[in-house]
């Protein structure tokens, strides 16, 4: 039986980034395995937790993950051979050779071998016939203490797209070119015109197909998402969408209030954890600079640097003074060796994932 989602991405590989598009390593700081393990487990990842799986990799994600983790093996899993082929070319053109490519269904136990310390499934679960089955399959692939990042559609953030998608289905609009012709006739002041003025996806045919013509789409209210997470046996660790509160329970409460007004700040981005790490011999806490930021704060990094936010909060500007402070942590520094002022200055950098704290 033909898988409609597989057929969709074979026809319209997504996203459509130029093969020469590059990323700075500093911009991948929130993808670094060591940083995430330290954030959520307070220790460096053990040898069995060094593997990374991108479940639903698409055409681009393996590249920034490889940039962020050059010493770790990354497995890119996707239904679409065309998407994987594009991803392979992107990595090769940029000298990234630490990626293994696998074509398969993430719900299939035989799709990839082994377990992983970090799994990314960004924008994938909501395109499965059974999102809960997909989440449970990913939970089984995590080692104890493992971390899973997901992004799923919010019911209220997707209202316009879903209204257009349903209308296209009723009208028999089945290709992005036909959709583009129809959208081009949108009247001034119409909902279609308003959508086109703010959305990025229609700029490419594959983006338009993904946003408005996808064969399988689920959207979630916050309580539906949290119930699915609980049923999968996972623990919510951190919301990372724009403006998210640092504490999970605070963000859930905020989202519930917003949903009463039929509003959402955007789609849900959430880090999840698998328990069972067990007792680990822990030493004295120490702080270390995120490996992705070493060049960004180096002595030859001139002027003020702004690192794009990736965890829901705004990042501090890195002035020369702040870079000098962060350079102190290129090698681990014991917490006991820091003054009270140093610890105060370091606090927002730990929240931003610029500094790792571990035992």
Secondary structure, DSSP 8 states (H G I E B T S, - for coil): ---HHHHHHHHS-S----TT----GGGGGGG-HHHHHHHHHSS---GGG--EEEET-TTTHHHHHHHHTTTS-EEEEES-HHHHHHHHHHHHHTT---EEEEES-TT-TTSS-S-EEEEEEET-GGGSS-HHHHHHHHHHHEEEEEEEEEEE-BTTTTHHHHHHHHHHHHHT--SHHHHHHHHHT--TTSHHHHHHHH-SGGGSHHHHHHHHS-S----B-HHHHHHHHHHTT-EEEEE-STT--SSHHHHHHHHHHHHHTT--SSSEEEEEE----------S-EEEE-GGGTGGGSTT--S-B-----SSS----B-HHHHHHHHTTSS-EEGGGS-HHHHHHHHHHHHHTSEEEE-
